[in-house]
């Protein structure tokens, strides 16, 4: 079993726990890979999973617009359409309720 590498003094302390179910073969594979990398299984998994998680989140939260759509958004921001009656009524009701 590989020795756990010493933690750097400035590294954040890991206090939360995750559980991971694996087959015996998957566990052996992870342990072997960790040994080759001179780390523990936790370090191996986190070093490889965190970048993938960040990429998934960035892709999900990024809004990509075409050039045409970008121009339309800018046009609407610079020249918004007049508010519809329901929006005006909702704004008036909000102002009335704030005064109460």
N, C-alpha and C positions, 0 to 999 in steps of 0.2 A: 504494500500500500504506500503511495507517495506521501512524503511528509508535507504538512501544510506549510506553505511559505509564510515567512514572517510578514505581519501587516505593517505597512508604513505608518509612521506616527501621525501623519497628516491625513490618512485615509479615513473616510467616514466609517463609523462602526456599524456593522450590519446587525440589527436587532430583530427585524421581522423575519418570520419563517414562512416558506412556501413548501408545500408537499407536492411531490411528483411521483406518479406511479409509472413504473417501467417494468419490462420483462427482465428476467435475469440476464439475457443476452444484451439488452440495451444498457443495463447497468454496468456490465463488464466492459462494453464498448466505451462508455463514457469514462469509466475509471482508467482504462488504457490510454485514451486520448488525453486525459488530464495528466497522467504520468509522463507522457511524451512532452507535454507542454510545461512540465514542472510546476503544476498547480493542483488544486483540489477540484473535485467535481463541481462544487458551487462556483468557483472562479471560472471554470471552463464554460459552464452553462450561462452564467451571467454575461461573460465577455462576448459570447456569441448571440445570445437572445436579446440583450438590450439594444444593440444597433438595429436588429430586425424590428423590434417593437417601435423604436423611434421612427423608422422609415414607414411603417404601417400607419402610425398616427399622423405623420406629416402628410402622407398621401391622402388620407381620409379627410384631413382638415384643410387641405389646400384647395382653393377654388381656381380653376383654370378657365379663362374666358378666351374666346376667339377674338381676333382683332375687331370684327364687327360688333360682337357683344360688348367688348370693352368700350368702344366708341359710344354705344347706346347707353351704357351705364353712366359714362361721363356726361353725355348730353342730358340725361334725366336729372343728374345731380346739379348741373348748371342751370337747367330750365325745367324745374319740376312741374308736373301738370297741376291744375287747380284741384283742391281737395273736393272729394265727392260729398254729397249731403250727409251720408252716414258717418263719415270721418269728422265732419264739422260737429254733428250732434254728439258724437262720443267725446270730442274735445270739450265741448260746452258742459256736458254732464260731469266730466272729470273736474273741470274748474269749479263747478257748483259744489261737488262733493268735498273738494279740498277746503272750501270756505266753511264747511260745517264743523 
